Amino acid sequence: MNISKIHIKNFRLLKDTTLDMNRDMSILIGRNNSGKTSFLCLFEKFYSQIHFNYNDFSLSLRDEIKEIDSSTDFSELSIQMILEIEYNEEDDLEYISEFILDLEPDINTVKIVFECSINSTKLLRDLTNLSDNDREKFIIKNIDNYLDQNIYVFEDTDDLRSVNKHRLVKKEIRSIKNLINFQIIHAKRDVSSSEENRQSKKALSMLTTKFFNNRNKNLTDDFTKINELMIEMDGKLNLNYDTFFKSFLENSKEFLNIQNLQVVSNVQSKELLENSSQVVYGIDNNYLPEHLNGLGYMNILYLLLTIEIKKDNFITDQCDINLLFIEEPEAHTHPQMQYIFAKKIKDILSDIKNLQTVISTHSAHIVSQCDFKDIRYMLRKEHFNKYENIIIKNFYNELSEKYEDKQDFRFLEQYLTLQSAELFFANKIIFIEGTSEKMLFPYFMNQFDKGQISEDESYVPLNSQNISILEVGANAKSFHHFLDFLDIKTLIVTDIDTTEKNEVIDKNSKNKIVYRACEVLKGQNTSNYTLKHFFEAPEDIESIEFEDWINKLKREKLTNNNINIKIVYQQSERGYQGRSFEDAFINCNLDTIKKNKTKLQGLKNKGEIDGITNIYELTEEILEKKSNFASSLLYLALTEKEVEWVIPAYIKGGLQWIAAN
């Protein structure tokens, strides 16, 4: 038995949002303000019967709510959460049976709707004598007093329409809690290493006490002789603690490599029974209190211990469905701990029967180590210019279908695991091709920002726009479907890499056609598969269509079909069109290079710099090691005030495009 879908309507940004749940774990990821926290919050509100308020309604509904009158269709103004629960003949149906409406053997799904609706009769009565302006203020301030929460079972979505509401079967929250045990671990963990916050600096110790006491509710209350038996009690509790906290201590040692973490008894009197244990660091009697360790350690320990408490609750209650939400486990923890958490969390939870876990995260470290089949990507979308909504996409299923070339998909998975899962959380992306660009791109962005800020005070610097910059070599085409999936603005900076036809004699003394690098003016082809892919080059390079395509490429007359993706490459500048980044850079910075040639590295034949006038030939003649050349260019720019490199026009144009909203 498991929850297969959670469908949410009209809650904050979640206007009409569906999550397809995995049987064991679902990981919610997305950019900032993509609804991850709201998703967890709504389930908690309904399950724990927490009050809703005006700000919980979707923005698109608020104008309608402020204008409520007798003609309003109140059923369209409700916040809803629909659970679809699947079961089979092997399940114990004792608690789910009261939710089953259709007894047909081929029907194995139950649909439950949690609804927060406006009490129309009561609200309209109280609005009667108010002016329009006062009505709006009254509604905003007091709507929470007119909200009712109800739970229904239904068979078909059509039953939720106002005209069909009589078909709904009402249920009580206690019936839900008999069926589903819901637990949540919030991002705020109340730990502190500060001397000033007395409660927070003992948070772990208080939690261990709570854990122990929950497991020992039947301990005798007769502690009248506790002061006499204190030493004996400490010893006995320490023996018990070794057993009770075994799992927590083992996980902690594996996560943090702490060999001397202990939970020890701290019973001092009857009044202090509720503070009867403390977390310490050290061996024998040389203990240090918990708050003297780092905040990162304290947070992961608090998280692990809280998980143990939730597990204990699941085991005790033995519900048919166990649901655990963990909000941002990365909060205040170091990257290495996040890696370990992602690798170990399934093992830690594996002993809980019928457990479904939902983790929300903004950590690229966690995502890089998780099973990509668990990823659910939350994307903020505008709906016909009317309102915003969050859609939840299944990363693995949707993308694996798109990639006909499975090798490209495997490359993408490996790249995201080993290099940069941060792409999931970026607002914009820049792909660059080579090492030289990678070294100099931050400098170019900084120079571009300076120029824009001087012209426009409202300009938002590129460095403040959450842009991920990655070197992907010639593999940008492998990311095409992934970029479509993310629906994200992406700049691809690449080289035109023109080639010309040459006839050579092969080892068998036969004529053979090869294409070799040449300056753009002579170019008949390109060796750049990124350009061929995104600009859809004809396959037959001998055809008239391809000749027309390559000429348009050289004149920058080609466009790609995705308005979110822009590909830039060398363009004509100062009477010359470069083939690569290096000759385009040399072309627009030749005078400064001549003045500083003795200080630049990665060059050979420096005497030719003043003699050769053809930029393509000059680059071929003087460039020895690209990475050394790029690093010395950057060093000069950062150390000598008079050196300011000109950004090649194609890169500057790309930065203008990516900077715009």
LUMDRENSE-148165 format. One line per 3 residues: number of its first residue (from 1); their letters; for each residue y, x, z of C-alpha. Coordinates in steps of 0.1 Angstrom, whole numbers. Example, Ala and Ser with C-alpha at 12.3 -4.5 7.8 and 13.67 -1.06 7.14 Angstrom:
2
1) as) -45/123/78 ~ -11/137/71 $
END
This chain:
661
1) mni) 0/0/0 ~ 34/14/-9 ~ 70/5/-19 $
4) ski) 71/10/-57 ~ 108/0/-63 ~ 140/-4/-44 $
7) hik) 167/-24/-63 ~ 202/-25/-49 ~ 231/-48/-59 $
10) nfr) 268/-48/-50 ~ 267/-21/-23 ~ 296/3/-27 $
13) llk) 290/24/-58 ~ 255/9/-61 ~ 265/-20/-83 $
16) dtt) 231/-25/-99 ~ 208/4/-91 ~ 170/8/-91 $
19) ldm) 149/36/-75 ~ 113/41/-87 ~ 96/54/-56 $
22) nrd) 69/80/-56 ~ 39/73/-34 ~ 46/103/-12 $
25) msi) 80/118/-18 ~ 112/111/-37 ~ 141/135/-38 $
28) lig) 176/120/-45 ~ 200/145/-61 ~ 233/142/-79 $
31) rnn) 269/153/-80 ~ 294/146/-53 ~ 300/109/-47 $
34) sgk) 270/98/-66 ~ 257/73/-40 ~ 230/94/-22 $
37) tsf) 243/86/13 ~ 250/50/4 ~ 214/45/-7 $
40) lcl) 201/57/27 ~ 228/38/46 ~ 220/4/30 $
43) fek) 183/5/40 ~ 193/14/76 ~ 218/-14/77 $
46) fys) 194/-41/67 ~ 164/-28/87 ~ 184/-22/119 $
49) qih) 206/-54/113 ~ 238/-34/113 ~ 270/-53/104 $
52) fny) 285/-51/70 ~ 323/-51/62 ~ 347/-55/34 $
55) ndf) 344/-18/23 ~ 307/-22/18 ~ 312/-44/-12 $
58) sls) 314/-29/-47 ~ 349/-22/-60 ~ 342/-46/-88 $
61) lrd) 336/-75/-64 ~ 366/-69/-41 ~ 391/-86/-64 $
64) eik) 369/-116/-66 ~ 364/-117/-28 ~ 402/-116/-23 $
67) eid) 405/-146/-46 ~ 378/-167/-31 ~ 382/-205/-34 $
70) sst) 361/-236/-37 ~ 351/-227/-73 ~ 337/-193/-64 $
73) dfs) 300/-187/-70 ~ 292/-171/-37 ~ 257/-161/-47 $
76) els) 272/-135/-71 ~ 291/-119/-42 ~ 262/-110/-20 $
79) iqm) 249/-75/-12 ~ 212/-73/-20 ~ 183/-49/-15 $
82) ile) 150/-58/-32 ~ 118/-42/-22 ~ 87/-43/-45 $
85) iey) 56/-35/-26 ~ 23/-29/-43 ~ -11/-34/-26 $
88) nee) -47/-34/-35 ~ -80/-48/-23 ~ -87/-18/-1 $
91) ddl) -56/-24/20 ~ -55/-42/53 ~ -36/-74/44 $
94) eyi) -30/-87/79 ~ 8/-81/80 ~ 16/-83/43 $
97) sef) -3/-116/39 ~ 27/-137/50 ~ 47/-122/22 $
100) ild) 21/-130/-5 ~ 32/-161/-25 ~ 8/-158/-55 $
103) lep) -29/-156/-47 ~ -40/-148/-83 ~ -63/-117/-81 $
106) din) -44/-99/-108 ~ -11/-102/-89 ~ -7/-73/-65 $
109) tvk) 30/-71/-59 ~ 52/-86/-32 ~ 90/-89/-37 $
112) ivf) 113/-91/-7 ~ 150/-94/-8 ~ 174/-85/20 $
115) ecs) 207/-103/15 ~ 241/-100/31 ~ 260/-131/19 $
118) ins) 293/-148/27 ~ 292/-180/47 ~ 312/-200/23 $
121) tkl) 316/-232/44 ~ 330/-213/74 ~ 353/-190/54 $
124) lrd) 368/-217/31 ~ 375/-239/62 ~ 394/-211/79 $
127) ltn) 414/-202/47 ~ 426/-238/42 ~ 461/-235/57 $
130) lsd) 469/-199/47 ~ 493/-187/19 ~ 479/-167/-10 $
133) ndr) 493/-134/5 ~ 480/-142/40 ~ 446/-153/26 $
136) ekf) 441/-119/10 ~ 450/-100/42 ~ 428/-123/63 $
139) iik) 398/-118/41 ~ 401/-80/40 ~ 405/-79/78 $
142) nid) 380/-105/88 ~ 353/-109/61 ~ 328/-92/84 $
145) nyl) 329/-122/107 ~ 317/-144/78 ~ 287/-124/67 $
148) dqn) 252/-135/72 ~ 220/-114/68 ~ 188/-130/56 $
151) iyv) 154/-119/43 ~ 135/-138/17 ~ 103/-135/-3 $
154) fed) 104/-145/-40 ~ 82/-144/-71 ~ 107/-141/-100 $
157) tdd) 142/-126/-103 ~ 153/-160/-116 ~ 147/-174/-81 $
160) lrs) 177/-154/-69 ~ 201/-175/-89 ~ 221/-200/-68 $
163) vnk) 205/-230/-85 ~ 171/-217/-76 ~ 176/-206/-41 $
166) hrl) 154/-234/-28 ~ 124/-214/-41 ~ 131/-185/-17 $
169) vkk) 109/-183/14 ~ 128/-171/45 ~ 114/-143/67 $
172) eir) 123/-127/100 ~ 131/-90/106 ~ 103/-87/131 $
175) sik) 78/-95/102 ~ 93/-67/82 ~ 90/-43/112 $
178) nli) 54/-53/116 ~ 48/-42/80 ~ 72/-13/76 $
181) nfq) 81/15/101 ~ 115/29/89 ~ 129/61/104 $
184) iih) 159/81/94 ~ 172/116/101 ~ 209/119/95 $
187) akr) 227/150/83 ~ 248/151/115 ~ 225/168/140 $
190) dvs) 247/172/171 ~ 240/208/177 ~ 265/235/186 $
193) sse) 266/272/195 ~ 300/267/211 ~ 305/273/248 $
196) enr) 329/244/249 ~ 306/216/238 ~ 281/214/267 $
199) qsk) 261/185/254 ~ 257/198/218 ~ 247/233/230 $
202) kal) 217/217/248 ~ 208/193/220 ~ 174/209/214 $
205) sml) 164/209/250 ~ 174/172/253 ~ 153/165/223 $
208) ttk) 122/183/236 ~ 125/163/268 ~ 128/130/249 $
211) ffn) 97/140/228 ~ 77/148/259 ~ 87/117/279 $
214) nrn) 80/94/249 ~ 44/107/249 ~ 41/104/286 $
217) knl) 55/69/294 ~ 28/63/319 ~ 36/93/341 $
220) tdd) 40/84/377 ~ 74/75/389 ~ 68/88/424 $
223) ftk) 87/121/425 ~ 98/119/461 ~ 82/152/469 $
226) ine) 94/169/437 ~ 115/195/454 ~ 84/207/473 $
229) lmi) 62/206/442 ~ 88/220/418 ~ 71/253/412 $
232) emd) 37/237/407 ~ 52/210/385 ~ 69/236/362 $
235) gkl) 36/254/358 ~ 17/223/349 ~ 44/211/325 $
238) nln) 44/245/308 ~ 7/241/301 ~ 13/207/287 $
241) ydt) 42/218/266 ~ 20/244/249 ~ -1/215/236 $
244) ffk) 27/189/229 ~ 50/213/210 ~ 23/233/192 $
247) sfl) 31/219/158 ~ 69/222/163 ~ 66/258/175 $
250) ens) 42/268/146 ~ 65/253/120 ~ 95/270/136 $
253) kef) 79/304/136 ~ 69/300/100 ~ 104/289/90 $
256) lni) 124/313/110 ~ 100/342/118 ~ 108/338/155 $
259) qnl) 78/350/175 ~ 92/343/209 ~ 105/307/207 $
262) qvv) 92/286/236 ~ 97/252/253 ~ 95/257/290 $
265) snv) 97/233/320 ~ 131/229/337 ~ 123/203/364 $
268) qsk) 147/207/393 ~ 149/173/410 ~ 141/136/405 $
271) ell) 176/131/391 ~ 170/158/365 ~ 137/145/352 $
274) ens) 155/135/320 ~ 164/171/315 ~ 130/185/324 $
277) sqv) 126/210/295 ~ 147/235/276 ~ 144/255/244 $
280) vyg) 147/293/250 ~ 143/325/232 ~ 125/355/248 $
283) idn) 92/365/264 ~ 79/364/300 ~ 109/355/322 $
286) nyl) 135/371/300 ~ 149/339/285 ~ 181/332/266 $
289) peh) 194/296/263 ~ 192/279/229 ~ 230/279/221 $
292) lng) 231/317/221 ~ 212/317/188 ~ 228/310/154 $
295) lgy) 239/275/144 ~ 217/278/113 ~ 186/284/134 $
298) mni) 196/256/158 ~ 200/231/129 ~ 166/238/114 $
301) lyl) 149/237/148 ~ 166/204/155 ~ 154/190/122 $
304) llt) 118/202/127 ~ 117/187/162 ~ 132/154/150 $
307) iei) 105/153/123 ~ 79/157/150 ~ 94/128/170 $
310) kkd) 94/106/139 ~ 58/115/131 ~ 48/106/166 $
313) nfi) 65/72/162 ~ 46/66/129 ~ 12/75/145 $
316) tdq) 19/53/175 ~ 30/22/156 ~ 4/25/128 $
319) cdi) 23/3/103 ~ 9/-3/68 ~ 40/14/53 $
322) nll) 58/43/69 ~ 92/52/54 ~ 111/83/64 $
325) fie) 146/91/51 ~ 160/126/56 ~ 197/130/48 $
328) epe) 208/165/36 ~ 182/187/54 ~ 203/217/42 $
331) aht) 232/209/65 ~ 244/240/83 ~ 212/260/74 $
334) hpq) 209/293/55 ~ 195/294/19 ~ 163/311/29 $
337) mqy) 155/283/54 ~ 162/257/27 ~ 137/274/4 $
340) ifa) 110/273/31 ~ 118/237/40 ~ 113/226/4 $
343) kki) 80/245/2 ~ 66/233/35 ~ 79/197/40 $
346) kdi) 50/180/23 ~ 25/200/44 ~ 44/191/76 $
349) lsd) 42/154/68 ~ 7/153/52 ~ -10/140/83 $
352) ikn) 9/107/84 ~ -10/79/67 ~ 9/58/41 $
355) lqt) 41/78/45 ~ 68/77/18 ~ 96/101/23 $
358) vis) 130/100/6 ~ 152/131/9 ~ 188/132/-2 $
361) ths) 201/167/-9 ~ 229/186/-25 ~ 211/219/-22 $
364) ahi) 201/238/-54 ~ 179/260/-31 ~ 158/229/-21 $
367) vsq) 157/215/-56 ~ 145/248/-71 ~ 114/248/-49 $
370) cdf) 105/211/-51 ~ 80/194/-74 ~ 102/182/-103 $
373) kdi) 81/151/-106 ~ 97/140/-73 ~ 133/144/-85 $
376) rym) 154/112/-89 ~ 188/120/-104 ~ 217/98/-94 $
379) lrk) 244/95/-121 ~ 277/78/-119 ~ 284/57/-150 $
382) ehf) 312/35/-162 ~ 300/1/-174 ~ 319/-12/-204 $
385) nky) 352/0/-188 ~ 348/-27/-162 ~ 333/-10/-132 $
388) eni) 314/20/-121 ~ 277/20/-113 ~ 250/45/-102 $
391) iik) 219/47/-122 ~ 189/67/-109 ~ 169/86/-135 $
394) nfy) 134/100/-133 ~ 138/136/-142 ~ 103/145/-151 $
397) nel) 92/113/-169 ~ 123/109/-189 ~ 127/145/-200 $
400) sek) 90/152/-207 ~ 91/124/-232 ~ 122/137/-249 $
403) yed) 109/173/-254 ~ 85/172/-284 ~ 83/210/-281 $
406) kqd) 65/213/-247 ~ 72/250/-246 ~ 109/243/-244 $
409) frf) 103/219/-215 ~ 82/245/-197 ~ 110/270/-202 $
412) leq) 135/245/-188 ~ 114/239/-157 ~ 109/277/-151 $
415) ylt) 146/284/-157 ~ 157/257/-132 ~ 132/270/-107 $
418) lqs) 140/307/-110 ~ 176/307/-121 ~ 198/278/-115 $
421) ael) 190/244/-101 ~ 228/242/-94 ~ 232/225/-128 $
424) ffa) 221/193/-112 ~ 251/193/-90 ~ 278/207/-113 $
427) nki) 307/186/-127 ~ 309/207/-158 ~ 288/234/-174 $
430) ifi) 296/265/-195 ~ 267/283/-213 ~ 274/319/-224 $
433) egt) 252/341/-246 ~ 255/377/-235 ~ 261/401/-207 $
436) sek) 296/411/-219 ~ 308/375/-218 ~ 292/370/-184 $
439) mlf) 312/399/-169 ~ 345/390/-184 ~ 344/352/-183 $
442) pyf) 357/348/-147 ~ 386/370/-157 ~ 393/349/-188 $
445) mnq) 392/317/-167 ~ 416/332/-142 ~ 440/343/-169 $
448) fdk) 438/309/-186 ~ 445/291/-152 ~ 476/312/-147 $
451) gqi) 490/303/-180 ~ 482/266/-176 ~ 497/264/-140 $
454) sed) 529/280/-152 ~ 533/252/-178 ~ 519/222/-158 $
457) esy) 521/220/-120 ~ 496/191/-120 ~ 469/212/-138 $
460) vpl) 436/215/-119 ~ 424/251/-121 ~ 390/257/-137 $
463) nsq) 378/275/-106 ~ 384/242/-87 ~ 365/220/-110 $
466) nis) 329/227/-99 ~ 319/244/-131 ~ 286/261/-134 $
469) ile) 286/292/-157 ~ 252/304/-169 ~ 240/331/-193 $
472) vga) 213/316/-214 ~ 210/340/-242 ~ 198/324/-274 $
475) nak) 181/296/-256 ~ 209/270/-254 ~ 190/247/-277 $
478) sfh) 163/244/-251 ~ 188/227/-228 ~ 199/200/-253 $
481) hfl) 179/171/-239 ~ 186/182/-203 ~ 223/181/-210 $
484) dfl) 219/146/-225 ~ 200/136/-193 ~ 227/149/-170 $
487) dik) 254/133/-192 ~ 277/162/-184 ~ 305/179/-202 $
490) tli) 292/212/-215 ~ 308/241/-233 ~ 285/265/-252 $
493) vtd) 301/298/-261 ~ 281/317/-287 ~ 283/340/-317 $
496) idt) 284/331/-354 ~ 259/360/-361 ~ 263/359/-399 $
499) tek) 237/376/-421 ~ 234/383/-458 ~ 204/385/-481 $
502) nev) 189/419/-488 ~ 160/428/-511 ~ 137/455/-496 $
505) idk) 104/471/-504 ~ 77/463/-478 ~ 49/486/-467 $
508) nsk) 27/472/-496 ~ 54/483/-521 ~ 63/447/-528 $
511) nki) 98/432/-530 ~ 108/412/-498 ~ 139/392/-489 $
514) vyr) 154/398/-455 ~ 186/388/-439 ~ 206/415/-422 $
517) ace) 238/414/-401 ~ 270/414/-420 ~ 307/405/-415 $
520) vlk) 315/368/-416 ~ 332/370/-450 ~ 300/380/-467 $
523) gqn) 277/357/-446 ~ 251/337/-464 ~ 231/327/-433 $
526) tsn) 232/329/-395 ~ 206/343/-371 ~ 219/320/-343 $
529) ytl) 194/292/-337 ~ 218/275/-313 ~ 243/268/-341 $
532) khf) 215/257/-365 ~ 201/233/-339 ~ 233/216/-326 $
535) fea) 250/215/-361 ~ 217/204/-377 ~ 213/230/-404 $
538) ped) 192/222/-435 ~ 158/238/-432 ~ 158/253/-467 $
541) ies) 182/283/-466 ~ 180/287/-503 ~ 193/252/-510 $
544) ief) 227/241/-521 ~ 229/220/-489 ~ 225/250/-468 $
547) edw) 251/270/-487 ~ 275/241/-481 ~ 265/241/-444 $
550) ink) 271/278/-439 ~ 305/276/-456 ~ 315/248/-433 $
553) lkr) 303/267/-403 ~ 325/297/-413 ~ 355/274/-417 $
556) ekl) 347/255/-384 ~ 342/222/-403 ~ 310/211/-385 $
559) tnn) 306/188/-356 ~ 277/179/-333 ~ 267/143/-324 $
562) nin) 273/146/-286 ~ 309/142/-276 ~ 300/158/-242 $
565) iki) 289/191/-258 ~ 313/215/-276 ~ 300/246/-293 $
568) vyq) 326/274/-299 ~ 321/306/-318 ~ 344/332/-334 $
571) qse) 372/319/-355 ~ 397/335/-378 ~ 424/353/-358 $
574) rgy) 450/378/-369 ~ 435/377/-404 ~ 399/385/-393 $
577) qgr) 369/364/-382 ~ 346/383/-358 ~ 308/381/-360 $
580) sfe) 303/388/-323 ~ 322/386/-290 ~ 328/424/-291 $
583) daf) 345/426/-325 ~ 365/394/-319 ~ 377/410/-286 $
586) inc) 385/443/-302 ~ 404/425/-330 ~ 428/407/-307 $
589) nld) 432/436/-282 ~ 432/466/-306 ~ 466/480/-295 $
592) tik) 457/479/-258 ~ 423/495/-265 ~ 440/523/-284 $
595) knk) 464/530/-255 ~ 435/531/-230 ~ 406/545/-251 $
598) tkl) 402/576/-228 ~ 396/553/-198 ~ 371/530/-215 $
601) qgl) 334/535/-212 ~ 305/523/-235 ~ 323/538/-266 $
604) knk) 314/566/-289 ~ 334/582/-317 ~ 367/573/-300 $
607) gei) 386/593/-325 ~ 378/567/-351 ~ 397/540/-332 $
610) dgi) 430/551/-348 ~ 415/556/-383 ~ 392/527/-393 $
613) tni) 411/495/-402 ~ 381/472/-409 ~ 374/456/-375 $
616) yel) 337/450/-383 ~ 331/486/-394 ~ 352/499/-364 $
619) tee) 331/479/-339 ~ 298/492/-355 ~ 312/528/-354 $
622) ile) 325/529/-318 ~ 305/505/-297 ~ 277/523/-279 $
625) kks) 267/502/-248 ~ 281/467/-246 ~ 277/463/-208 $
628) nfa) 295/495/-200 ~ 323/486/-224 ~ 327/451/-207 $
631) ssl) 326/465/-172 ~ 353/491/-180 ~ 375/464/-196 $
634) lyl) 372/444/-164 ~ 379/474/-142 ~ 411/483/-161 $
637) alt) 423/447/-159 ~ 418/446/-122 ~ 432/480/-113 $
640) eke) 461/486/-138 ~ 489/461/-138 ~ 500/468/-173 $
643) vew) 466/460/-188 ~ 462/424/-196 ~ 436/415/-221 $
646) vip) 441/387/-247 ~ 415/360/-246 ~ 399/356/-280 $
649) ayi) 411/323/-296 ~ 376/306/-298 ~ 371/312/-260 $
652) kgg) 406/300/-252 ~ 401/269/-272 ~ 368/262/-254 $
655) lqw) 385/266/-220 ~ 412/241/-230 ~ 385/216/-239 $
658) iaa) 364/221/-208 ~ 395/220/-185 ~ 406/186/-197 $
661) n) 392/155/-180 $
END
